[in-house]
C-alpha cells in the first residue's frame, strides 16, 4: 500500500513538471495621465549669496515663476 502511494506521488510529480510553461511578462509604458492634475502649486524658498549676505525668494515650481522680491534671510 505504501509503495503504491509513493509510486502515485512520484508519477504525479514527474507528470506535473512536464506541464509547466514559461510565461513572458513585458512592462507597459505608462504615458501622461490626463486625469491627474496638480491641485496646489509647489512653492519653495530659493536662496542666493550676494556680497556676503544671504537672500531668499519664493519660487513657484508649478508655474515656473518667481513670487515677490529678494529679501534678506
MODELLER restraints for C-alpha pairs under 7 A, 6 or more apart:
rsr = mdl.restraints
at = mdl.atoms
rsr.add(forms.Gaussian(group=physical.xy_distance, feature=features.Distance(at['CA:41:A'], at['CA:60:A']), mean=6.68, stdev=0.5))
rsr.add(forms.Gaussian(group=physical.xy_distance, feature=features.Distance(at['CA:41:A'], at['CA:62:A']), mean=5.40, stdev=0.5))
rsr.add(forms.Gaussian(group=physical.xy_distance, feature=features.Distance(at['CA:42:A'], at['CA:60:A']), mean=5.82, stdev=0.5))
rsr.add(forms.Gaussian(group=physical.xy_distance, feature=features.Distance(at['CA:42:A'], at['CA:61:A']), mean=5.39, stdev=0.5))
rsr.add(forms.Gaussian(group=physical.xy_distance, feature=features.Distance(at['CA:42:A'], at['CA:62:A']), mean=5.57, stdev=0.5))
rsr.add(forms.Gaussian(group=physical.xy_distance, feature=features.Distance(at['CA:43:A'], at['CA:58:A']), mean=6.63, stdev=0.5))
rsr.add(forms.Gaussian(group=physical.xy_distance, feature=features.Distance(at['CA:43:A'], at['CA:59:A']), mean=5.57, stdev=0.5))
rsr.add(forms.Gaussian(group=physical.xy_distance, feature=features.Distance(at['CA:43:A'], at['CA:60:A']), mean=4.44, stdev=0.5))
rsr.add(forms.Gaussian(group=physical.xy_distance, feature=features.Distance(at['CA:43:A'], at['CA:61:A']), mean=5.98, stdev=0.5))
rsr.add(forms.Gaussian(group=physical.xy_distance, feature=features.Distance(at['CA:44:A'], at['CA:58:A']), mean=5.60, stdev=0.5))
rsr.add(forms.Gaussian(group=physical.xy_distance, feature=features.Distance(at['CA:44:A'], at['CA:59:A']), mean=5.57, stdev=0.5))
rsr.add(forms.Gaussian(group=physical.xy_distance, feature=features.Distance(at['CA:44:A'], at['CA:60:A']), mean=6.75, stdev=0.5))
rsr.add(forms.Gaussian(group=physical.xy_distance, feature=features.Distance(at['CA:45:A'], at['CA:56:A']), mean=6.37, stdev=0.5))
rsr.add(forms.Gaussian(group=physical.xy_distance, feature=features.Distance(at['CA:45:A'], at['CA:57:A']), mean=5.58, stdev=0.5))
rsr.add(forms.Gaussian(group=physical.xy_distance, feature=features.Distance(at['CA:45:A'], at['CA:58:A']), mean=4.37, stdev=0.5))
rsr.add(forms.Gaussian(group=physical.xy_distance, feature=features.Distance(at['CA:45:A'], at['CA:59:A']), mean=6.09, stdev=0.5))
rsr.add(forms.Gaussian(group=physical.xy_distance, feature=features.Distance(at['CA:46:A'], at['CA:56:A']), mean=5.54, stdev=0.5))
rsr.add(forms.Gaussian(group=physical.xy_distance, feature=features.Distance(at['CA:46:A'], at['CA:57:A']), mean=5.34, stdev=0.5))
rsr.add(forms.Gaussian(group=physical.xy_distance, feature=features.Distance(at['CA:46:A'], at['CA:58:A']), mean=5.92, stdev=0.5))
rsr.add(forms.Gaussian(group=physical.xy_distance, feature=features.Distance(at['CA:46:A'], at['CA:59:A']), mean=6.53, stdev=0.5))
rsr.add(forms.Gaussian(group=physical.xy_distance, feature=features.Distance(at['CA:47:A'], at['CA:54:A']), mean=6.83, stdev=0.5))
rsr.add(forms.Gaussian(group=physical.xy_distance, feature=features.Distance(at['CA:47:A'], at['CA:55:A']), mean=5.62, stdev=0.5))
rsr.add(forms.Gaussian(group=physical.xy_distance, feature=features.Distance(at['CA:47:A'], at['CA:56:A']), mean=4.41, stdev=0.5))
rsr.add(forms.Gaussian(group=physical.xy_distance, feature=features.Distance(at['CA:47:A'], at['CA:57:A']), mean=6.53, stdev=0.5))
rsr.add(forms.Gaussian(group=physical.xy_distance, feature=features.Distance(at['CA:48:A'], at['CA:54:A']), mean=5.74, stdev=0.5))
rsr.add(forms.Gaussian(group=physical.xy_distance, feature=features.Distance(at['CA:48:A'], at['CA:55:A']), mean=5.35, stdev=0.5))
rsr.add(forms.Gaussian(group=physical.xy_distance, feature=features.Distance(at['CA:48:A'], at['CA:56:A']), mean=6.43, stdev=0.5))
rsr.add(forms.Gaussian(group=physical.xy_distance, feature=features.Distance(at['CA:49:A'], at['CA:55:A']), mean=6.31, stdev=0.5))
rsr.add(forms.Gaussian(group=physical.xy_distance, feature=features.Distance(at['CA:54:A'], at['CA:72:A']), mean=6.04, stdev=0.5))
rsr.add(forms.Gaussian(group=physical.xy_distance, feature=features.Distance(at['CA:54:A'], at['CA:73:A']), mean=5.65, stdev=0.5))
rsr.add(forms.Gaussian(group=physical.xy_distance, feature=features.Distance(at['CA:55:A'], at['CA:70:A']), mean=5.90, stdev=0.5))
rsr.add(forms.Gaussian(group=physical.xy_distance, feature=features.Distance(at['CA:55:A'], at['CA:71:A']), mean=5.31, stdev=0.5))
rsr.add(forms.Gaussian(group=physical.xy_distance, feature=features.Distance(at['CA:55:A'], at['CA:72:A']), mean=4.36, stdev=0.5))
rsr.add(forms.Gaussian(group=physical.xy_distance, feature=features.Distance(at['CA:55:A'], at['CA:73:A']), mean=5.01, stdev=0.5))
rsr.add(forms.Gaussian(group=physical.xy_distance, feature=features.Distance(at['CA:56:A'], at['CA:70:A']), mean=5.48, stdev=0.5))
rsr.add(forms.Gaussian(group=physical.xy_distance, feature=features.Distance(at['CA:56:A'], at['CA:71:A']), mean=5.48, stdev=0.5))
rsr.add(forms.Gaussian(group=physical.xy_distance, feature=features.Distance(at['CA:56:A'], at['CA:72:A']), mean=6.25, stdev=0.5))
rsr.add(forms.Gaussian(group=physical.xy_distance, feature=features.Distance(at['CA:56:A'], at['CA:73:A']), mean=5.62, stdev=0.5))
rsr.add(forms.Gaussian(group=physical.xy_distance, feature=features.Distance(at['CA:57:A'], at['CA:68:A']), mean=6.72, stdev=0.5))
rsr.add(forms.Gaussian(group=physical.xy_distance, feature=features.Distance(at['CA:57:A'], at['CA:69:A']), mean=6.09, stdev=0.5))
rsr.add(forms.Gaussian(group=physical.xy_distance, feature=features.Distance(at['CA:57:A'], at['CA:70:A']), mean=4.86, stdev=0.5))
rsr.add(forms.Gaussian(group=physical.xy_distance, feature=features.Distance(at['CA:57:A'], at['CA:71:A']), mean=6.48, stdev=0.5))
rsr.add(forms.Gaussian(group=physical.xy_distance, feature=features.Distance(at['CA:58:A'], at['CA:66:A']), mean=6.24, stdev=0.5))
rsr.add(forms.Gaussian(group=physical.xy_distance, feature=features.Distance(at['CA:58:A'], at['CA:67:A']), mean=5.24, stdev=0.5))
rsr.add(forms.Gaussian(group=physical.xy_distance, feature=features.Distance(at['CA:58:A'], at['CA:68:A']), mean=6.78, stdev=0.5))
rsr.add(forms.Gaussian(group=physical.xy_distance, feature=features.Distance(at['CA:59:A'], at['CA:65:A']), mean=6.04, stdev=0.5))
rsr.add(forms.Gaussian(group=physical.xy_distance, feature=features.Distance(at['CA:59:A'], at['CA:66:A']), mean=4.56, stdev=0.5))
rsr.add(forms.Gaussian(group=physical.xy_distance, feature=features.Distance(at['CA:59:A'], at['CA:67:A']), mean=5.61, stdev=0.5))
rsr.add(forms.Gaussian(group=physical.xy_distance, feature=features.Distance(at['CA:60:A'], at['CA:66:A']), mean=6.10, stdev=0.5))
rsr.add(forms.Gaussian(group=physical.xy_distance, feature=features.Distance(at['CA:60:A'], at['CA:67:A']), mean=6.80, stdev=0.5))
